[in-house]
């Protein structure tokens, strides 16, 4: 889920950056946030860094970093609950 959501958010960042440069219709910010909540935080974070896209928007940083940490903590918790696989 995280891999697919991340790929989607990364591609959304690329498409939205191209639309911004061409002064075309943009992707709504809510879409980035929903995909981040569904596991796309790392992709949003990487897309922001690679394309220098929305890097000054605090809400995007919070969505990218917050959901990445949330999913990372959940994966760590699951690994520890499954008999200390770490």
Buried (B, 14 or more C-beta within 10 A) or exposed (E): EBEEBBBBBBBBBBBBBEEBEEEEEEBEBEEBBBBBBBBBBBBBBBBBEEBEBBEEEEEBBEBBBEBBEBBEEEEEEEEEEEEEEE
